[in-house]
Amino acid sequence: MYDELVSVEGLRQEEPLGVVVADDDALQRAYTSAVLRKLGYTPIDAANGTEALELIRGGAAQILVCDLDMPGIDGHELAREVRRDSGDNYIHILMLTAQNQGHERELALEAGVDDFMAKPLDTASLTARMRSAGRLLQRERQLATRNRILAEAKEQIEADLRAAADAQRRLLPAAHSRVGGCAFHSAFMPSHILSGDMFGYFPLGDGLTGFYAVDVAGHGVHASLMSVALGHLLTADYFRAHVFDAVGNPDPAELVRALNARFYTDDGTEYFTMFAGILDETSDTLHFCQAGYPSPCIMTPAGASRRVGDGGFPVALLSSATFESGEISLSEGEFLALYSDGATEAEDPAGRAFGDEGLAQVLNASTTDPAAIPGKLVDALNCWRETRPLDDDLTVLVCERIAAP
């Protein structure tokens, strides 16, 4: 397709342009047609405006040479009708007028006429005007061809992006799933076709459950490719190989350090925020490492809440960044609510952010029904934004502690 686009510049007129010659004077019409034929055009005679309009509507020509004064549909009305009908297929209109019809020319310009010639016709002037019209129409053909090719390329790119988005979604877990003594509930909304967000969870054995959420910096294809790479990499086996310290204790910071070493580049442009957690059901302990990801909330059925973490550095932004693990209790009946910054940063039409306040309202209204939180948050954000699009991708992941099976 690119080669086809480039070749448009080399297009040449492959067939003569058709020219409708509309004049009620048969001799004048014959003379004009003879000159046009010698210039390489294909003249098509019309004895009046009505015939000319039918020929133009039938696609017979790209140029109209018409007399101003004709019975029935005169030159002004003919030009208006042609302009009304032509759409994307531009018709070049050359009008023939008498020497003393200056005011009529002004009206003709308003009707859509491109050029004028005074009668009696001068062969040299007609030749010059027709060559100019031919160049303009040839360029218009080239631009139309380029636009068609670009539109086809755009459609293909969008189809490819939609296919990539479907593949990305298939990497995500189900919206509701149970792993051991945890029930996970999630929602995912990209700000564009593709997203830089990714999340997952899986059993690690011995009463341990691992989970994570990442938000790649930036938007579009580049961020999506990195999020997909992380989705393929962060499996249960990868977690098991990297989330324990030297003596076998859960240490999510080890995982984050490994990712920082793997993805760091000197230019510092390919980085992401992350929250990695390991839930130990036997001790009701959540081991976590926060790397620039928004601080999640732990909620109790009674409505009490606790913030988790204190920020941390994004992953792969600095080679020397340090990452530490933390611990907090997460008991049966409580839940952890993770969300990307696309939630709190979503703006209404007035430019006001949804913020922590809006998030807290959704969480406080659902303390006894954690499974409903992702859907309720999406609905609340849709109402808040009205018609305004998301500025950033949205991920909501709720980890609900339930009785072990």
Residue pairs with C-beta under 8 A, 6 or more apart in sequence:
1 149
1 152
1 153
1 156
4 149
5 146
5 149
5 150
5 153
8 142
8 145
8 146
8 149
9 142
11 138
11 141
11 142
11 145
13 134
13 138
16 40
16 41
16 42
17 41
17 42
17 61
17 62
17 63
17 134
17 137
18 41
18 42
18 44
18 60
18 61
18 62
18 63
19 36
19 41
19 42
19 43
19 44
19 61
19 62
19 63
19 64
19 65
19 130
20 43
20 44
20 46
20 52
20 55
20 56
20 60
20 61
20 63
20 64
20 65
20 66
21 29
21 32
21 33
21 36
21 43
21 44
21 45
21 46
21 65
21 66
22 29
22 46
22 47
22 48
22 49
22 51
22 52
22 64
22 65
22 66
22 67
22 70
22 78
23 29
23 32
23 46
23 47
23 65
23 66
23 67
23 70
23 96
24 47
24 48
24 67
24 70
24 71
25 67
26 47
28 67
28 96
28 119
28 121
29 45
29 47
30 45
31 121
32 43
32 65
32 121
32 126
33 43
33 45
35 121
35 123
35 126
35 127
36 43
36 65
36 126
36 130
37 43
39 127
39 130
39 131
41 63
41 130
41 134
42 61
44 55
44 60
44 61
46 52
46 55
48 70
48 71
48 72
48 73
49 66
49 70
49 72
49 73
49 74
49 75
49 77
49 78
50 72
50 73
52 64
52 66
52 73
52 78
53 73
53 78
53 81
53 82
55 61
56 64
56 82
56 85
56 86
56 91
57 85
59 89
61 91
62 89
62 90
62 91
62 92
62 137
63 91
63 92
63 93
63 94
63 130
63 133
63 134
63 137
64 78
64 79
64 82
64 91
64 92
64 93
64 94
65 94
65 96
66 75
66 78
66 79
66 93
66 94
66 95
66 96
67 75
67 95
67 96
68 74
68 75
68 76
68 95
68 96
68 97
68 98
68 101
68 104
68 108
69 75
70 78
73 81
75 95
75 96
75 97
75 108
75 111
75 113
76 104
76 107
76 108
76 111
77 111
79 93
79 95
79 108
79 111
79 112
79 113
80 111
80 112
82 91
82 93
82 112
83 91
83 111
83 112
88 144
90 137
90 140
92 114
92 115
92 133
92 136
92 137
93 112
93 113
93 114
93 115
94 113
94 114
94 115
94 116
94 117
94 129
94 130
94 133
95 105
95 108
95 113
95 115
95 116
95 117
96 116
96 117
96 118
96 119
96 121
97 104
97 105
97 108
97 116
97 117
97 118
97 119
98 118
98 119
99 118
99 119
105 113
105 116
108 116
114 133
115 129
115 132
115 133
117 125
117 126
117 129
158 193
161 193
161 194
161 221
162 193
164 193
164 194
164 221
164 224
165 190
165 193
165 194
165 195
165 224
167 228
168 194
168 195
168 224
168 227
168 228
168 231
169 188
171 198
171 200
171 228
171 231
171 232
172 186
172 188
172 198
172 199
172 200
172 231
173 184
173 186
173 199
173 200
173 201
175 185
175 186
175 187
175 374
176 183
176 184
176 185
176 186
176 371
177 183
177 184
177 201
178 184
178 402
178 405
179 201
179 202
179 203
179 209
180 203
180 207
180 209
180 281
180 404
180 405
181 207
181 209
181 279
181 281
181 332
181 401
181 402
181 403
181 404
181 405
182 201
182 209
182 279
182 281
182 399
182 400
182 401
182 402
183 370
183 371
183 399
183 400
183 402
184 201
184 211
184 397
184 398
184 399
184 400
185 370
185 371
185 372
185 373
185 374
185 397
185 398
185 400
186 199
186 374
186 395
186 396
186 397
186 398
187 374
187 375
187 377
187 378
187 394
187 395
187 396
188 195
188 197
188 199
188 394
188 395
188 396
189 342
189 378
189 390
189 393
189 394
190 197
190 390
190 393
190 394
191 219
191 342
191 389
191 390
191 391
191 392
191 393
191 394
192 219
192 220
194 220
194 221
194 223
194 224
195 223
195 224
195 227
195 393
196 215
196 216
196 217
196 218
196 219
196 223
196 224
196 226
196 227
196 272
196 393
197 213
197 214
197 215
197 216
197 227
197 340
197 342
197 393
197 394
197 395
198 213
198 214
198 216
198 227
198 228
198 230
198 231
198 234
199 211
199 212
199 213
199 214
199 338
199 395
199 397
200 211
200 212
200 231
200 234
201 209
201 210
201 211
201 212
201 397
201 399
202 209
202 210
202 211
202 235
202 236
202 239
203 209
203 210
203 236
204 210
204 236
204 239
204 240
204 243
204 278
205 240
207 280
207 281
207 282
208 250
208 278
208 279
208 280
208 281
209 278
209 279
209 281
210 236
210 239
210 243
210 276
210 277
210 278
210 279
211 276
211 277
211 279
211 397
211 399
212 234
212 274
212 275
212 276
212 277
213 274
213 275
213 293
213 338
213 340
213 395
213 397
214 227
214 230
214 234
214 272
214 273
214 274
214 293
214 315
215 272
215 273
215 274
215 293
215 340
215 341
215 342
215 393
215 395
216 223
216 224
216 226
216 227
216 230
216 271
216 272
217 223
217 269
217 270
217 271
217 272
217 273
217 314
219 392
219 393
226 263
226 270
226 272
227 272
230 259
230 272
238 255
239 255
239 278
242 254
242 255
242 258
243 250
243 251
243 252
243 254
243 255
243 276
243 278
244 250
244 251
244 254
245 251
245 254
250 278
250 280
250 287
250 325
251 287
251 325
252 276
252 277
252 278
252 287
252 288
252 289
252 325
253 289
253 323
253 324
253 325
254 325
255 276
255 289
256 274
256 276
256 289
256 291
256 315
256 323
257 323
259 274
259 315
259 316
260 315
260 316
260 319
260 321
260 323
261 319
263 270
263 271
263 272
263 315
263 316
264 316
264 317
264 318
264 319
265 316
268 316
268 317
268 318
270 316
271 314
271 315
271 316
271 317
272 314
272 315
272 316
273 291
273 292
273 293
273 294
273 314
273 315
274 289
274 290
274 291
274 292
274 293
274 314
274 315
275 288
275 289
275 290
275 291
275 293
275 296
275 309
275 338
276 288
276 289
276 291
277 286
277 287
277 288
277 289
277 336
277 399
278 286
278 287
278 288
279 285
279 286
279 287
279 330
279 399
279 401
280 286
280 287
281 404
284 329
284 330
284 331
284 332
284 401
285 327
285 328
285 329
285 330
286 308
286 327
286 328
286 329
286 330
286 336
287 325
287 326
287 327
288 308
288 309
288 325
288 326
288 327
288 328
289 312
289 323
289 324
289 325
289 326
290 308
290 309
290 310
290 311
290 312
290 326
291 312
291 313
291 314
291 315
291 323
292 311
292 312
292 313
292 314
292 315
292 317
293 309
293 312
293 338
293 340
294 338
294 339
294 340
294 341
294 343
294 344
295 307
295 308
295 309
295 310
295 311
296 307
296 308
296 309
296 336
296 337
296 338
296 339
297 305
297 306
297 307
297 308
297 336
297 337
297 363
298 305
298 306
298 308
298 328
298 330
298 334
298 335
298 336
298 337
299 305
299 334
299 335
299 337
299 363
299 364
299 367
299 370
300 333
300 334
300 367
301 333
301 334
301 367
301 368
302 367
303 364
303 367
305 360
305 363
305 364
306 328
308 326
308 328
308 336
309 326
312 323
312 324
313 321
313 322
313 323
314 321
315 321
330 336
330 399
330 401
331 401
332 401
332 402
332 403
333 401
334 400
334 401
335 370
335 398
335 399
335 400
335 401
336 398
336 399
337 363
337 370
337 373
337 396
337 397
337 398
338 395
338 396
338 397
338 398
338 399
339 359
339 377
339 394
339 395
339 396
339 397
340 392
340 393
340 394
340 395
340 396
341 392
342 390
342 391
342 392
342 393
342 394
342 395
343 354
343 359
343 377
343 381
343 394
343 396
344 353
344 354
344 355
344 356
344 358
344 359
345 353
345 354
345 391
345 392
346 353
346 354
346 381
346 384
346 385
346 390
346 391
346 392
346 394
347 353
347 354
347 385
347 388
347 391
348 354
348 384
348 385
348 386
348 388
349 385
349 386
349 387
349 388
354 380
354 381
354 384
358 380
358 384
359 377
361 380
362 373
362 376
362 377
362 380
363 373
365 376
366 372
366 373
366 376
370 398
370 400
371 398
371 400
373 396
373 398
374 396
374 397
374 398
377 396
378 394
378 396
381 390
381 394
